[in-house]
Amino acid sequence: MGGSLGRIWVLAGATFTQLVRMKTFYFLLIFCALVALAGSLNIMAYNAEQQMKLVKDVSLGAMSLFASIFGIVATAMLIPRDMEDRTLYTILAKPVPRVEYLIGKLLGVLMVIGVSLAAMHLFFSGVLYARQEMLLADDMTMMADRVDLTEEDVQSYAERVREQGVTWNLVNATGAIFLKACVVTASAMVISTVATTSLFTIIVSVLVFFIGHVQALARTYWVDVEGGGVVAKLFSALVALVFPDYQLYNVIDGVVSGEWIPFGAMLKLVGLTAFYVGIYTVVAYLVFAEKEL
Amino acid sequence: MVEDDTREEKRGGEEVPAVRIEHLVKDFAVPFRREKLRAVGGISLEMAAGEVYGLIGPNGSGKSTTMKVLLGLIAATSGRTAIFGVSSRRVSSRREVGYLPENPYFYKHVSGAETLRGYGRLCGVRGGALAERIGELLELVDLEDASDRRLGGYSKGMLQRIGLAQALIQDPRLVVLDEPTAGVDPAGSRKMRDLILEMKGRGISVILCSHLLEQVQEVCDRVGIIHRGKLVKEGALEELINIEEQTDIVLENAPAELLEEIRATVEGSAARLVRMGHPRTTLERLFLRETGGEEGEERRGG
């Protein structure tokens, strides 16, 4: 692999190695402990479906939190840090276009998030499957003694429990978490090209993250509400146009309650993510290309 | 951003200069103020291929800014800079350049060899050629034993040396060194001097930005003095520092009678004896001799 793609791959690989050696994956141990705890809790008031929902809720919530926080913090630490430490000078003094540097860094952070999410997904699926089989075995034993239940009732119950267990829907949920993290990371990259410190990047990126969760409200106000003040309209238009809509990625609640994410919806999320990441990468490049280092 | 004149051709067999800077001006915006700060005010200089050029001046005189414009890290307000005939505004101008900034920090979680591998691959060097080059450079900068150690454990001098190795990874024709011995102890400083001389021996063009005048004097062919953003003096080192009307004669084991005879001869002529006495070593040489960091210094006549 040579030329532009080769250089991007080298930068992405270096970023990945650097982040891994910063002991990023220690978070996975905490995650495993958390999921194992959720998987071992035996809350008597909960039935099998509810107990499995708990494992999914805790696991997917932790994965989403990790992916978004990591996307912001890692990006904030990498690019401004390279400027502060003059490492950026030595990279850009080589025949490396600035756009390749940005894409390489973005790709490196996303690779770490992707690998981490894949590892978390595997562990959590394993715990969920073990929990599912254990609860089913217990319930089946109890149901066998009940004369009022037909074989059909028992099978229907087992099916309902399995629908709350390990399904392809969980892959969709993990995919949606990853796609959201891609947008969060790309938006943090834009901010890091403007910022001069990591702290500023983190604070502003967190603000953008929160605003992104209410972007839909601003859009509705801008497009659908008639009347209203000019300033409020302009402000809501600005928020709707500049900030990403993170509500579109919030599929965890649905997956936890057993709603299936259609393939078309996932494709839409992929397209939306490509749009956001593309736009943010172009904006980051336009800012970074003119930046005086 | 791409100009028509981004590439100079050889004109009638004339060698393209390693560096050409023409009427370079660089202004920086000052927050909350309308007027800008002029860091470089119309510098022009040319450096032939294979030369070691010393750019000297006090802190804040515009040396680093000039180098950053040359390397395309910042844009000139006006004027032009080119490396081997290619405008600095083009990424391709940096194919044959190595740069060591002042006080560089590299990724501390990777080893010296991994650092060089990364920079080499960025320059398109791969496979066996890269492995061989890394070995050569680690030997050159005397870091073979520390090649697998993470940079977080390197001393300042070691970081400077790995920085020099990364600058040389693609075997560039031009190396830009910005204060390469800042914060380095005398032994490390001497090592850096030897490496610059070695590069000179290999025909590599070197720009050395420094305010350590003794070091510049030891290694440079030509010198430019920058003061307040302007090039106030420029030329061949020998021409600049020679005192034409004076002559040095250094004798070893001369008896007192001979010295008296010389003194009498001089007094009987039109010449004037300015100074006679024992030459002094430098504090740096004394330090190196006493700390054992100066191998072969005496052999070289220090």
Boltz contact constraints between the chains, C-beta under 6 A:
constraints:
  - contact:
      token1: [A, 7]
      token2: [B, 122]
      max_distance: 6.0
  - contact:
      token1: [A, 10]
      token2: [B, 121]
      max_distance: 6.0
  - contact:
      token1: [A, 10]
      token2: [B, 122]
      max_distance: 6.0
  - contact:
      token1: [A, 14]
      token2: [B, 118]
      max_distance: 6.0
  - contact:
      token1: [A, 18]
      token2: [B, 107]
      max_distance: 6.0
  - contact:
      token1: [A, 18]
      token2: [B, 109]
      max_distance: 6.0
  - contact:
      token1: [A, 21]
      token2: [B, 109]
      max_distance: 6.0
  - contact:
      token1: [A, 85]
      token2: [B, 105]
      max_distance: 6.0
  - contact:
      token1: [A, 86]
      token2: [B, 101]
      max_distance: 6.0
  - contact:
      token1: [A, 86]
      token2: [B, 104]
      max_distance: 6.0
  - contact:
      token1: [A, 87]
      token2: [B, 106]
      max_distance: 6.0
  - contact:
      token1: [A, 89]
      token2: [B, 101]
      max_distance: 6.0
  - contact:
      token1: [A, 93]
      token2: [B, 71]
      max_distance: 6.0
  - contact:
      token1: [A, 93]
      token2: [B, 94]
      max_distance: 6.0
  - contact:
      token1: [A, 93]
      token2: [B, 99]
      max_distance: 6.0
  - contact:
      token1: [A, 94]
      token2: [B, 122]
      max_distance: 6.0
  - contact:
      token1: [A, 94]
      token2: [B, 123]
      max_distance: 6.0
  - contact:
      token1: [A, 95]
      token2: [B, 91]
      max_distance: 6.0
  - contact:
      token1: [A, 95]
      token2: [B, 94]
      max_distance: 6.0
  - contact:
      token1: [A, 95]
      token2: [B, 95]
      max_distance: 6.0
  - contact:
      token1: [A, 96]
      token2: [B, 122]
      max_distance: 6.0
  - contact:
      token1: [A, 97]
      token2: [B, 91]
      max_distance: 6.0
  - contact:
      token1: [A, 292]
      token2: [B, 74]
      max_distance: 6.0
  - contact:
      token1: [A, 293]
      token2: [B, 73]
      max_distance: 6.0
